[in-house]
Amino acid sequence: MKKLILSAFVIIGLCTSSQAQGLKTPAPSPTQTVKQDFGLGSIEVNYSRPSMKGRVIFGDLVPLNKVWRTGANSATTITFSDTTMIAGKKVSPGKYGLLTIPSATDWTIIVSSNTTVTSPEDYKMEEDVVRVKSAVTTLKDKVETFTINVGNIANSTCDIQLAWENTQVSMPISVELDGRIMKDIERYVIKDNRPYGAAANYYAENGKDMKQAIAWYDKAIESNPKAYWNVHAKAKCYAKMGMVKEAIETANKSIAIAKEAKDDNYVSLNEKLIKSLK
């Protein structure tokens, strides 16, 4: 009988333990991974997102003029897949710690070689890869949950934006693209005679030799006469050159081919281009 009672207690204990281990509740500061394609590579930020919950944040929950892990729980990290420029300094591809020192008027944003710093005591200035001063922007509306975002994205520049409470700061990022792409154009287009459309698009969109762009569009269209998107791009290139007649004629050609392909979007794009030129 005693053995039977003991066995029952053991079973109850195991069930209780199993239920406790299986209990899952929402994290107070859930983690987030932000991955953004940028330039020819990508940027990835991993961090935890605490919320205000009625609390005063900067100067209270987050002390001013001290190193902050820039989030909650584990250390915040940022990963660059490509060589990046921050504040005029080259940062090699890799994973780094992202730390900040908030103050009332500006923040120091730190990219560190140490990816595990979670307190001021763990921080060592000699591990800094780069430091950036960012002026505080006071937001009209409060940001309830701490947010890191990649914004203002252009071909070769973007900003890492941090926002919480009524405060926003940002760190400008850039990559060197033009030299690399121009080398690839020379390698693959001029020498190997292949991706004419892509090369022409790059020239047209970045204000380079428009006549060369037109010549490459012609080669791209010659190899694929049904490529109405290249015909449309050529029309836009003519428009940028101020060659209105040629732009309208080319846009009408693109419309005809796009209609055959039943692509109403490109029909509309060409019609809008023509309207803007009249």
BELUR-V949366 format. One record per pair of residues at least 24 apart in sequence whose C-alpha atoms are under 10 Angstrom apart, sorted by the first residue. I is the first residue (numbers start at 1). J is the second residue. D is the distance in Angstrom with one decimal. If there is no record, write none. Layout:
BEGIN
[[I J D] [I J D]]
END
This chain:
BEGIN
[[28 72 9.4] [28 73 9.8] [29 71 8.5] [29 72 6.5] [29 73 7.6] [29 145 8.9] [29 146 9.3] [30 72 8.8] [30 73 9.2] [31 71 9.3] [31 72 8.7] [31 73 8.8] [31 74 9.2] [31 76 9.8] [32 147 9.3] [32 148 9.2] [33 77 9.7] [33 78 9.7] [33 148 9.6] [34 78 9.3] [34 148 7.9] [34 149 7.2] [34 150 8.0] [35 78 9.7] [35 79 9.2] [35 149 9.4] [35 150 8.6] [36 149 9.2] [36 150 7.0] [36 151 9.5] [36 153 9.5] [37 81 9.6] [37 150 9.7] [37 153 9.5] [38 80 9.5] [38 81 9.3] [38 82 9.1] [38 150 9.4] [38 153 7.6] [38 154 8.2] [38 155 7.3] [38 156 7.4] [38 157 8.2] [38 158 8.0] [38 173 9.9] [38 174 9.3] [38 175 8.7] [39 82 8.5] [39 84 9.7] [39 153 9.2] [39 154 8.2] [39 155 5.6] [39 156 5.4] [39 157 7.9] [39 158 9.4] [39 174 8.5] [39 175 6.7] [39 176 8.4] [39 177 7.0] [40 81 8.9] [40 82 7.5] [40 155 8.9] [40 156 8.9] [40 175 8.7] [40 176 9.6] [40 177 7.8] [40 180 9.9] [40 181 9.6] [41 80 7.8] [41 81 5.5] [41 82 5.6] [41 83 9.0] [41 84 9.9] [41 93 9.8] [41 175 9.5] [42 79 8.2] [42 80 6.2] [42 81 5.5] [42 82 7.1] [43 78 7.1] [43 79 5.7] [43 80 4.9] [43 81 6.6] [43 82 8.4] [43 84 9.7] [43 93 9.8] [43 94 10.0] [43 95 9.8] [43 150 8.4] [43 160 9.5] [44 77 8.2] [44 78 5.6] [44 79 5.0] [44 80 6.7] [44 81 8.5] [44 95 8.9] [44 150 9.2] [45 76 7.4] [45 77 5.7] [45 78 4.4] [45 79 6.4] [45 80 9.1] [45 95 9.4] [45 96 9.6] [45 97 9.6] [45 98 8.7] [45 148 7.9] [45 149 8.5] [45 150 9.1] [45 160 9.4] [46 71 9.7] [46 74 9.4] [46 75 8.5] [46 76 5.8] [46 77 5.3] [46 78 6.5] [46 79 8.6] [46 97 9.7] [46 98 9.4] [46 148 9.2] [47 71 6.1] [47 72 7.4] [47 73 8.4] [47 74 7.4] [47 75 7.0] [47 76 4.6] [47 77 6.7] [47 78 8.9] [47 98 9.2] [47 146 9.7] [47 147 9.1] [47 148 8.2] [48 72 5.1] [48 73 6.4] [48 74 7.2] [48 75 8.4] [48 76 7.4] [48 146 8.3] [48 147 9.1] [48 148 9.7] [49 73 8.9] [49 144 9.9] [49 145 6.2] [49 146 5.2] [49 147 6.8] [49 148 8.8] [49 164 9.8] [50 144 8.7] [50 145 5.9] [50 146 5.8] [50 147 8.9] [50 164 9.3] [51 143 8.7] [51 144 5.5] [51 145 4.2] [51 146 6.2] [51 147 9.5] [51 164 8.4] [51 165 9.0] [52 142 9.4] [52 143 8.3] [52 144 5.4] [52 145 6.4] [52 146 8.1] [52 164 8.2] [52 165 7.1] [53 144 7.5] [53 145 8.8] [54 144 8.9] [55 165 9.5] [56 165 8.2] [57 164 8.1] [57 165 6.8] [57 166 9.4] [57 167 9.8] [58 102 7.7] [58 103 8.1] [58 104 8.1] [58 164 8.9] [58 165 8.0] [58 166 9.4] [58 167 8.6] [59 102 8.8] [59 103 8.1] [59 104 8.1] [62 101 9.7] [62 102 8.2] [63 101 8.9] [63 102 7.7] [63 103 8.5] [64 101 7.1] [64 102 5.3] [64 103 5.0] [64 104 7.3] [64 107 9.3] [65 100 9.2] [65 101 5.5] [65 102 5.7] [65 103 5.4] [65 104 8.7] [65 106 9.9] [65 107 8.5] [65 108 9.1] [66 100 8.2] [66 101 5.3] [66 102 7.0] [66 103 8.4] [66 108 9.9] [66 119 9.2] [66 120 6.7] [67 99 6.8] [67 100 5.7] [67 101 4.7] [67 102 7.6] [67 108 9.0] [67 109 9.6] [67 110 9.3] [67 117 9.4] [67 118 8.9] [67 119 7.0] [67 120 5.1] [67 121 8.8] [67 122 9.4] [67 123 7.4] [68 98 9.3] [68 99 6.0] [68 100 5.3] [68 101 5.9] [68 102 7.6] [68 109 9.8] [68 117 8.9] [68 118 7.4] [68 119 6.7] [68 120 6.9] [68 123 9.5] [69 97 8.7] [69 98 7.3] [69 99 5.3] [69 100 6.8] [69 101 9.0] [69 116 9.1] [69 117 6.6] [69 118 5.1] [69 119 6.5] [69 120 8.3] [69 123 9.5] [70 97 9.7] [70 98 7.0] [70 99 5.6] [70 100 6.1] [70 101 8.8] [70 102 9.5] [70 109 9.4] [70 118 8.7] [70 146 8.9] [70 147 9.8] [70 148 9.3] [70 162 8.8] [71 98 9.6] [71 99 9.0] [71 100 9.8] [71 118 9.2] [71 146 7.1] [71 147 8.7] [71 148 9.2] [72 118 8.4] [72 146 9.4] [73 118 7.7] [74 115 9.5] [74 116 7.4] [74 117 8.2] [74 118 6.5] [75 99 8.4] [75 114 9.4] [75 115 6.6] [75 116 5.3] [75 117 5.6] [75 118 5.2] [75 119 8.9] [76 115 7.4] [76 116 8.0] [76 117 8.3] [76 118 8.3] [77 111 8.8] [77 112 9.0] [77 113 9.9] [77 114 9.2] [77 115 6.1] [77 116 8.4] [77 117 9.7] [78 111 8.1] [78 112 9.5] [78 115 8.8] [78 160 10.0] [82 175 8.0] [82 176 9.8] [83 174 9.2] [83 175 6.8] [83 176 8.2] [84 156 9.7] [84 157 9.8] [84 173 6.9] [84 174 6.0] [84 175 5.0] [84 176 7.7] [85 130 9.8] [85 157 9.3] [85 172 8.7] [85 173 6.0] [85 174 5.1] [85 175 5.8] [85 176 7.9] [86 111 9.2] [86 129 9.7] [86 130 7.2] [86 131 8.5] [86 132 7.9] [86 171 7.8] [86 172 6.5] [86 173 5.3] [86 174 6.7] [86 175 8.9] [87 130 7.6] [87 131 7.7] [87 132 6.4] [87 133 9.1] [87 171 8.5] [87 172 7.3] [87 173 7.8] [87 174 9.0] [88 130 9.4] [88 172 10.0] [88 173 9.4] [88 174 9.0] [89 129 8.8] [89 130 7.2] [89 131 9.6] [90 129 9.3] [90 130 8.9] [90 174 9.6] [90 175 9.1] [91 129 7.5] [91 130 8.1] [91 175 9.9] [92 129 9.7] [96 128 9.7] [96 129 8.6] [97 127 9.7] [97 128 9.2] [97 129 9.5] [98 128 9.9] [99 123 9.1] [99 128 9.6] [99 131 9.6] [100 131 9.2] [100 132 9.4] [100 133 9.8] [101 133 9.5] [102 134 9.6] [102 136 9.0] [102 167 10.0] [102 169 9.5] [103 135 9.4] [103 136 8.4] [104 135 9.3] [104 136 7.4] [104 167 9.3] [105 134 8.8] [105 135 6.2] [105 136 5.4] [105 137 8.5] [105 138 9.6] [105 167 9.9] [106 133 6.7] [106 134 5.4] [106 135 4.2] [106 136 4.9] [106 137 8.7] [106 167 10.0] [106 168 9.8] [106 169 7.9] [107 132 8.1] [107 133 5.8] [107 134 5.2] [107 135 6.4] [107 136 6.9] [107 168 9.6] [107 169 7.2] [107 170 9.1] [108 132 5.6] [108 133 4.7] [108 134 6.4] [108 135 9.0] [108 169 9.5] [108 171 9.5] [109 133 6.3] [109 134 7.2] [109 162 9.9] [109 169 8.9] [109 170 8.4] [109 171 7.2] [110 171 9.5] [131 171 9.6] [132 170 9.1] [132 171 6.8] [132 172 8.7] [133 169 9.2] [133 170 9.0] [133 171 8.1] [134 168 9.3] [134 169 5.8] [134 170 6.2] [134 171 6.8] [134 172 9.3] [135 167 10.0] [135 168 8.6] [135 169 6.4] [135 170 8.2] [135 171 10.0] [136 163 9.9] [136 166 9.6] [136 167 6.4] [136 168 5.9] [136 169 5.4] [136 170 8.6] [137 163 9.3] [137 166 8.1] [137 167 5.9] [137 168 5.1] [137 169 6.2] [137 170 9.1] [138 163 9.7] [138 165 9.1] [138 166 5.5] [138 167 5.0] [138 168 6.5] [138 169 9.1] [139 163 8.8] [139 164 9.1] [139 165 8.1] [139 166 4.7] [139 167 5.8] [139 168 6.9] [140 165 9.8] [140 166 6.8] [140 167 9.2] [141 165 8.2] [141 166 6.5] [141 167 9.6] [142 166 4.9] [142 167 8.1] [143 167 8.2] [143 168 9.3] [155 206 9.8] [178 202 9.5] [178 206 9.2] [189 216 9.0] [190 216 10.0] [193 219 9.2] [194 219 9.3] [194 220 8.6] [194 223 9.9] [195 219 9.5] [195 220 7.6] [196 220 5.3] [196 221 9.0] [196 223 9.5] [196 230 9.8] [197 221 8.2] [197 227 9.8] [197 229 9.4] [197 230 6.6] [197 231 9.9] [197 233 8.9] [197 234 9.5] [198 230 9.4] [200 230 9.1] [200 233 8.7] [200 234 8.6] [200 237 9.2] [201 230 8.7] [201 233 7.3] [201 234 8.8] [201 237 8.8] [203 237 9.5] [204 233 8.5] [204 234 8.8] [204 236 8.6] [204 237 6.1] [204 238 9.6] [204 240 8.4] [204 241 9.8] [205 233 9.8] [205 236 9.8] [205 237 8.6] [205 240 9.7] [207 237 9.8] [207 240 9.1] [210 234 9.8] [210 237 6.9] [210 238 8.2] [210 240 8.4] [210 241 7.2] [211 237 9.0] [211 238 9.1] [211 241 8.9] [213 237 7.7] [213 238 9.8] [214 238 7.9] [225 257 8.8] [226 254 8.9] [226 256 10.0] [226 257 6.4] [226 258 8.3] [226 260 9.1] [226 261 8.5] [227 254 8.4] [227 257 7.9] [227 258 8.5] [227 261 9.7] [228 253 7.9] [228 254 4.9] [228 255 7.6] [228 256 8.5] [228 257 5.7] [228 258 5.8] [228 259 9.5] [228 260 9.8] [228 261 8.8] [228 263 9.4] [228 266 7.9] [228 267 9.5] [229 254 7.2] [229 255 9.7] [229 257 9.3] [229 258 8.2] [229 266 7.3] [229 269 9.9] [229 270 9.8] [230 254 8.3] [231 255 9.1] [231 257 9.0] [231 258 9.8] [231 270 9.7] [232 258 9.6] [232 266 7.9] [232 267 9.4] [232 269 8.2] [232 270 6.6] [232 273 9.1] [233 270 9.5] [235 270 8.4] [235 273 8.4] [235 274 9.2] [236 270 8.9] [236 273 7.5] [236 274 9.6] [239 273 8.5] [239 274 9.3] [239 276 9.6] [239 277 7.7] [242 277 9.4] [243 277 9.8] [244 274 8.8] [244 277 6.5] [244 278 8.4] [245 274 9.8] [245 277 9.0] [245 278 9.9] [247 273 8.5] [247 274 7.7] [247 277 8.4] [248 273 7.9] [248 274 5.6] [248 275 9.1] [248 277 7.7] [248 278 9.1] [249 274 9.0] [250 274 9.7]]
END
